[in-house]
Amino acid sequence: MTPPLPSKRRVLVMAACVAGFSTAAGMMFLPAMPQMATSLGTPIQAIQLAFTTYLVGNAIGQLTMGTLSDYFGRRRVVLAGMAILVVASIVIALTPNIEVLLVARVFQAVGVSATLTVARAVVRDVFEREEAAKAMSLMVLAYSMGPILGPTAGGYLAVYLGWRAIFAFTAVSVGLTLVWAWFSFPESNKHQRTAANPFAGAMTDYRALATHKGFLAYAGTSTMVFIVSYVFAMVSPVLLIENLGVHAEHYGPLLLVATVGFMCGTVISNRMTVRRGIEVMVWAGACFSFLGTLWFFAATLADAVTVAAIVAAYFIILLGEGLAAPNLAAGAVSAIRNKAGAAAGLMGFMQITGTIVATLLVVVLAPRDDATFRWLLLAVGAAVPLSWFAVRRLARPANNA
């Protein structure tokens, strides 16, 4: 039985909770990476590939789950995604080798991507464009806080119970969330589309979005913002735990300090978007993303890569993401009204595909020192404001086609 649709605020909170829990579960293993490498008898670079396979699964899920929710409803897709996440987490908790872990991470990511894509689409279902940008601040805060809060719990689990406990905890916590969602999560898509072949319809939707200049402007810049924060998060365990000797249980709290930047960005976005407009907030966020990478670059040049310098750089990067991401997401999913799910999915696919390329470069370059990584991060950071500058004239109010 599908629960009735409650108030807008309650729908938003429900979607944010589901997305937040799922993304936290997907990233809890970060501080346990060195321990996992030792346990499985594999180099740390192989464990870092768990990021890449996770991104592959996320790309697949983002591209399919959004459109499926347009045709079959948001509720069915989000429940199925959480069930996949639970099963994949159990498999990883019992994995005997790195190969099984890498494959199971693909399925973990498919499950997480279902919750993320549906969460964005739900916002567009119940809010108009400018309202959606404001509401998206809470949504982005929820699913972006997950990867920060998750490693905090993961660090303690790894130290006191071992890395496998992280994935066992993930299965239990997401399983409980699934039970709650089964009885509480409503169906917000009141205009479900019909087609003899939904996948053929999906291709039509993606072609329409791929030629929509406004969508490409927002989704393209969102991709660059996502790459900066994700690449920095990926390398941070090596920089902090291996290079600087930070204990695994202290890794999460350090990320929490940096997360204050993201919280500040989303609060400012929530309060200022309606007054200043989506484009102004995106420009501000893009500039801060670049400033964060510039800070890290300067620290490496001055041979001053300390815990404080790394946390400060991440703080500034996350501040920029907090300012830009809600507005970019709202602009993208509002591009074509009846294709919110497809737009959310295609934007996510663009983000993930770009990040796969960036993380593969990081894994290949294996930045155990900071020299090579600083140039890569600076280049990606500079691309954020440059990409928005190049396409901002294309970003126009939604063409409600």
C-alpha positions as CSV (number, residue, x, y, z in Angstrom):
1,M,0.0,0.0,0.0
2,T,1.4,3.4,-1.0
3,P,1.2,6.0,1.7
4,P,-0.7,9.3,0.8
5,L,1.3,12.3,-0.3
6,P,1.9,14.5,2.8
7,S,3.0,18.2,2.9
8,K,5.8,19.5,0.8
9,R,8.1,19.9,3.8
10,R,7.6,16.4,4.9
11,V,8.2,14.9,1.4
12,L,11.4,16.9,1.3
13,V,12.6,15.6,4.7
14,M,11.7,12.0,3.8
15,A,13.6,12.2,0.5
16,A,16.6,13.8,2.2
17,C,16.8,11.2,4.9
18,V,16.7,8.3,2.4
19,A,19.4,9.9,0.2
20,G,21.5,10.8,3.2
21,F,21.5,7.3,4.8
22,S,22.3,5.7,1.4
23,T,25.3,8.0,0.6
24,A,26.7,7.6,4.1
25,A,26.5,3.9,3.7
26,G,28.4,3.9,0.4
27,M,31.4,5.9,1.8
28,M,31.9,4.5,5.3
29,F,34.9,2.5,4.3
30,L,37.2,5.4,3.5
31,P,39.2,5.4,6.7
32,A,39.5,1.6,6.6
33,M,41.3,1.6,3.2
34,P,44.8,0.9,4.5
35,Q,43.4,-1.8,6.8
36,M,41.5,-3.4,3.9
37,A,44.6,-3.5,1.8
38,T,46.5,-5.3,4.5
39,S,43.7,-7.8,5.2
40,L,43.1,-8.7,1.6
41,G,46.8,-8.8,0.7
42,T,46.5,-6.2,-2.0
43,P,48.1,-2.8,-2.7
44,I,46.3,0.4,-1.6
45,Q,45.9,1.3,-5.2
46,A,43.7,-1.7,-5.7
47,I,41.5,-0.6,-2.8
48,Q,41.3,2.8,-4.4
49,L,39.8,1.1,-7.5
50,A,36.8,0.5,-5.3
51,F,36.1,4.2,-5.9
52,T,36.3,3.6,-9.7
53,T,34.0,0.6,-9.7
54,Y,31.6,2.4,-7.4
55,L,31.5,5.3,-9.9
56,V,30.9,2.8,-12.8
57,G,27.8,1.5,-10.9
58,N,26.8,5.0,-10.0
59,A,26.9,6.0,-13.7
60,I,24.8,3.0,-14.7
61,G,22.3,3.7,-12.0
62,Q,22.1,7.4,-12.6
63,L,21.4,6.9,-16.3
64,T,18.7,4.3,-15.7
65,M,17.0,4.9,-12.4
66,G,15.8,8.5,-13.1
67,T,14.0,7.6,-16.3
68,L,12.6,4.4,-14.7
69,S,11.1,6.6,-11.9
70,D,9.5,8.8,-14.6
71,Y,7.6,5.7,-15.9
72,F,7.2,3.5,-12.8
73,G,7.1,6.0,-10.0
74,R,9.6,7.3,-7.5
75,R,8.6,5.0,-4.6
76,R,9.2,1.7,-6.4
77,V,12.6,2.8,-7.7
78,V,13.9,4.0,-4.3
79,L,12.8,0.9,-2.5
80,A,14.4,-1.4,-5.1
81,G,17.6,0.7,-4.9
82,M,17.8,0.3,-1.1
83,A,17.3,-3.4,-1.4
84,I,20.2,-3.7,-3.8
85,L,22.4,-1.7,-1.5
86,V,21.6,-4.1,1.4
87,V,22.4,-7.2,-0.5
88,A,25.7,-5.8,-2.0
89,S,26.8,-4.7,1.5
90,I,26.3,-8.2,2.9
91,V,28.4,-9.6,0.0
92,I,31.3,-7.2,0.7
93,A,31.2,-8.0,4.4
94,L,31.8,-11.6,3.5
95,T,34.1,-11.1,0.6
96,P,37.2,-13.4,0.4
97,N,39.2,-11.2,-2.1
98,I,39.5,-7.9,-3.8
99,E,37.8,-9.0,-7.0
100,V,34.5,-9.8,-5.3
101,L,34.7,-6.5,-3.4
102,L,35.1,-4.5,-6.6
103,V,32.2,-6.2,-8.3
104,A,29.9,-5.8,-5.3
105,R,30.8,-2.1,-5.1
106,V,29.2,-1.7,-8.5
107,F,25.9,-3.0,-7.2
108,Q,26.3,-0.9,-4.0
109,A,26.5,2.2,-6.2
110,V,23.5,1.2,-8.3
111,G,21.5,1.1,-5.1
112,V,22.8,4.5,-3.9
113,S,22.2,6.1,-7.3
114,A,18.5,5.2,-7.2
115,T,18.1,7.1,-3.9
116,L,20.0,10.1,-5.2
117,T,18.3,10.4,-8.5
118,V,14.8,9.9,-7.0
119,A,15.6,12.5,-4.3
120,R,16.4,15.2,-6.9
121,A,13.3,14.3,-9.0
122,V,11.1,14.4,-5.9
123,V,12.1,18.0,-5.3
124,R,11.0,18.9,-8.8
125,D,7.8,17.0,-8.4
126,V,6.6,19.2,-5.5
127,F,8.4,22.5,-5.9
128,E,8.5,25.1,-8.7
129,R,11.9,26.2,-10.2
130,E,13.0,28.9,-7.7
131,E,11.5,27.1,-4.8
132,A,13.2,24.0,-6.0
133,A,16.6,25.7,-5.8
134,K,15.9,26.6,-2.1
135,A,14.6,23.1,-1.3
136,M,17.5,21.5,-3.1
137,S,19.8,23.1,-0.5
138,L,18.5,20.7,2.1
139,M,18.6,17.8,-0.3
140,V,22.2,18.4,-1.3
141,L,23.2,18.9,2.3
142,A,21.7,15.5,3.2
143,Y,23.3,13.5,0.5
144,S,26.6,15.3,0.7
145,M,26.8,15.1,4.4
146,G,26.4,11.3,4.1
147,P,29.9,10.8,2.7
148,I,31.3,13.0,5.5
149,L,29.4,11.5,8.4
150,G,29.7,8.0,7.1
151,P,33.6,7.8,7.4
152,T,33.3,9.2,11.0
153,A,31.4,6.1,12.0
154,G,33.4,3.9,9.7
155,G,36.7,5.0,11.3
156,Y,35.6,3.8,14.8
157,L,34.1,0.6,13.4
158,A,37.3,-0.2,11.6
159,V,39.5,0.4,14.7
160,Y,37.4,-1.5,17.2
161,L,35.6,-4.1,15.1
162,G,37.5,-4.4,11.8
163,W,36.7,-3.2,8.4
164,R,34.1,-5.9,7.7
165,A,32.0,-4.5,10.5
166,I,31.5,-1.4,8.4
167,F,29.7,-3.2,5.6
168,A,27.7,-5.3,8.1
169,F,26.6,-2.1,9.8
170,T,25.7,-0.7,6.4
171,A,23.5,-3.7,5.6
172,V,21.6,-3.4,8.9
173,S,21.2,0.4,8.9
174,V,20.0,0.6,5.3
175,G,17.8,-2.4,5.9
176,L,16.1,-0.6,8.7
177,T,15.7,2.5,6.6
178,L,14.2,0.4,3.9
179,V,11.5,-0.9,6.3
180,W,10.7,2.7,7.3
181,A,10.5,3.8,3.7
182,W,8.2,0.9,2.8
183,F,5.6,2.2,5.2
184,S,6.3,6.0,4.9
185,F,7.8,7.0,1.6
186,P,5.0,8.4,-0.7
187,E,4.6,8.5,-4.5
188,S,5.3,12.1,-5.6
189,N,5.2,11.5,-9.3
190,K,1.5,12.1,-10.2
191,H,2.2,12.2,-13.9
192,Q,3.9,8.9,-14.6
193,R,4.6,8.5,-18.2
194,T,3.6,5.5,-20.3
195,A,5.4,3.8,-23.2
196,A,5.5,0.4,-24.8
197,N,9.3,0.5,-24.4
198,P,10.4,2.7,-21.5
199,F,14.1,2.4,-22.6
200,A,13.3,3.7,-26.1
201,G,11.5,6.5,-24.3
202,A,14.6,7.1,-22.2
203,M,16.7,7.5,-25.3
204,T,14.3,10.1,-26.6
205,D,14.4,11.9,-23.3
206,Y,18.2,11.9,-23.2
207,R,18.5,13.2,-26.8
208,A,16.1,16.1,-25.9
209,L,18.2,16.9,-22.8
210,A,21.5,16.6,-24.6
211,T,20.5,19.3,-27.1
212,H,18.9,21.6,-24.4
213,K,21.4,24.4,-23.9
214,G,20.2,25.3,-20.4
215,F,20.4,21.8,-19.1
216,L,23.9,21.4,-20.5
217,A,25.1,24.6,-18.8
218,Y,23.9,23.5,-15.4
219,A,24.8,19.9,-15.7
220,G,28.3,20.6,-17.1
221,T,29.3,22.9,-14.4
222,S,27.8,20.6,-11.8
223,T,30.1,17.9,-13.1
224,M,33.2,19.9,-12.5
225,V,32.1,20.9,-9.0
226,F,31.5,17.2,-8.2
227,I,34.9,16.1,-9.6
228,V,36.8,18.6,-7.4
229,S,35.2,17.5,-4.1
230,Y,35.2,13.8,-5.0
231,V,38.8,13.6,-6.1
232,F,39.9,15.4,-2.9
233,A,37.9,13.1,-0.8
234,M,39.4,10.1,-2.5
235,V,43.0,11.2,-1.9
236,S,42.4,12.5,1.6
237,P,43.0,9.1,3.4
238,V,46.4,8.8,1.7
239,L,47.3,12.4,2.5
240,L,46.1,12.3,6.2
241,I,46.4,8.7,7.3
242,E,49.4,7.4,5.3
243,N,51.5,10.6,4.7
244,L,50.8,12.6,7.9
245,G,50.1,9.7,10.3
246,V,46.6,10.6,11.4
247,H,44.8,7.7,13.1
248,A,41.9,6.2,11.4
249,E,39.4,7.1,14.1
250,H,40.4,10.8,13.9
251,Y,39.9,10.9,10.1
252,G,36.2,11.3,10.2
253,P,36.2,14.1,12.8
254,L,38.7,16.0,10.7
255,L,36.3,15.7,7.7
256,L,33.5,17.0,9.9
257,V,35.5,20.2,10.5
258,A,35.7,20.6,6.7
259,T,32.0,19.9,6.4
260,V,31.2,23.1,8.2
261,G,32.2,24.8,5.0
262,F,29.5,22.8,3.1
263,M,26.9,23.6,5.7
264,C,27.7,27.3,5.5
265,G,27.4,27.1,1.7
266,T,24.0,25.4,1.7
267,V,22.6,27.8,4.4
268,I,23.8,30.8,2.4
269,S,22.3,29.3,-0.8
270,N,19.0,28.6,1.0
271,R,18.8,32.2,2.1
272,M,20.2,34.0,-0.9
273,T,19.0,32.1,-4.0
274,V,15.6,33.7,-4.3
275,R,17.0,37.2,-3.7
276,R,20.2,36.9,-5.9
277,G,19.2,34.3,-8.4
278,I,20.5,30.9,-9.3
279,E,23.3,32.1,-11.7
280,V,24.9,34.4,-9.1
281,M,25.1,31.7,-6.5
282,V,26.6,29.3,-9.0
283,W,29.3,31.8,-9.9
284,A,30.1,32.3,-6.3
285,G,30.4,28.6,-5.6
286,A,32.5,28.0,-8.7
287,C,35.0,30.7,-7.5
288,F,35.3,29.1,-4.0
289,S,35.9,25.7,-5.5
290,F,38.8,27.1,-7.4
291,L,40.1,29.0,-4.4
292,G,40.2,25.7,-2.4
293,T,42.3,24.0,-5.0
294,L,44.6,27.1,-5.2
295,W,45.1,27.0,-1.4
296,F,46.2,23.3,-1.6
297,F,48.5,24.1,-4.5
298,A,50.1,26.9,-2.6
299,A,50.6,24.7,0.4
300,T,52.4,22.1,-1.6
301,L,54.6,24.6,-3.3
302,A,55.6,26.1,0.1
303,D,56.2,22.6,1.5
304,A,53.5,23.3,4.1
305,V,51.2,20.4,3.7
306,T,49.9,20.0,7.2
307,V,46.6,18.6,8.6
308,A,45.4,22.1,9.0
309,A,46.3,23.0,5.4
310,I,44.5,20.0,4.0
311,V,41.3,20.5,6.1
312,A,41.3,24.2,5.2
313,A,41.5,23.4,1.5
314,Y,38.7,20.9,1.8
315,F,36.6,23.4,3.8
316,I,36.9,26.0,1.0
317,I,36.1,23.4,-1.7
318,L,33.0,22.2,0.2
319,L,31.9,25.8,0.8
320,G,31.9,26.3,-3.0
321,E,30.0,23.0,-3.5
322,G,27.4,24.1,-0.9
323,L,26.9,27.4,-2.7
324,A,26.7,26.0,-6.3
325,A,25.4,22.4,-6.1
326,P,21.8,23.1,-5.0
327,N,21.4,25.8,-7.7
328,L,23.0,23.7,-10.4
329,A,20.8,20.7,-9.6
330,A,17.6,22.8,-9.5
331,G,18.5,24.4,-12.8
332,A,19.2,21.0,-14.5
333,V,16.0,19.2,-13.3
334,S,13.9,22.2,-14.2
335,A,15.1,22.3,-17.8
336,I,12.2,20.3,-19.2
337,R,9.3,19.9,-16.8
338,N,8.1,16.4,-17.5
339,K,11.6,14.9,-17.7
340,A,12.8,15.7,-14.1
341,G,13.8,12.1,-13.5
342,A,15.7,11.7,-16.7
343,A,17.4,15.1,-16.2
344,A,18.5,14.1,-12.6
345,G,19.8,10.8,-14.0
346,L,21.7,12.3,-16.9
347,M,23.2,15.0,-14.8
348,G,24.4,12.3,-12.4
349,F,25.8,10.3,-15.2
350,M,27.8,13.2,-16.5
351,Q,29.1,13.8,-12.9
352,I,30.1,10.2,-12.5
353,T,31.7,9.8,-15.9
354,G,33.8,12.8,-15.5
355,T,34.8,11.6,-12.0
356,I,35.7,8.2,-13.3
357,V,38.3,9.7,-15.6
358,A,39.7,11.9,-12.9
359,T,39.9,9.1,-10.3
360,L,41.6,6.8,-12.8
361,L,44.2,9.4,-13.3
362,V,44.7,9.7,-9.6
363,V,45.0,5.9,-9.2
364,V,47.5,5.6,-12.1
365,L,49.6,8.5,-10.9
366,A,49.4,7.1,-7.3
367,P,50.0,10.4,-5.5
368,R,51.7,9.3,-2.3
369,D,53.4,12.6,-2.4
370,D,51.7,15.9,-3.3
371,A,53.7,17.0,-6.3
372,T,51.7,15.4,-9.2
373,F,48.3,15.6,-7.5
374,R,48.5,19.3,-6.9
375,W,48.6,20.0,-10.6
376,L,45.7,17.7,-11.3
377,L,43.6,19.2,-8.6
378,L,44.5,22.8,-9.6
379,A,43.5,22.1,-13.2
380,V,40.1,20.6,-12.2
381,G,39.5,23.5,-9.8
382,A,40.2,26.1,-12.5
383,A,37.9,24.3,-14.8
384,V,34.9,25.0,-12.5
385,P,34.6,28.8,-13.0
386,L,35.9,28.5,-16.5
387,S,33.2,26.1,-17.5
388,W,30.5,28.3,-16.0
389,F,31.9,31.4,-17.6
390,A,31.9,29.6,-21.0
391,V,28.3,28.4,-20.8
392,R,26.5,30.9,-18.4
393,R,24.9,32.7,-21.3
394,L,23.2,29.5,-22.3
395,A,21.6,29.0,-18.8
396,R,18.1,30.4,-19.2
397,P,15.0,29.9,-17.2
398,A,13.4,26.5,-17.7
399,N,11.9,25.8,-21.1
400,N,8.9,23.9,-19.8
401,A,8.6,21.8,-22.9
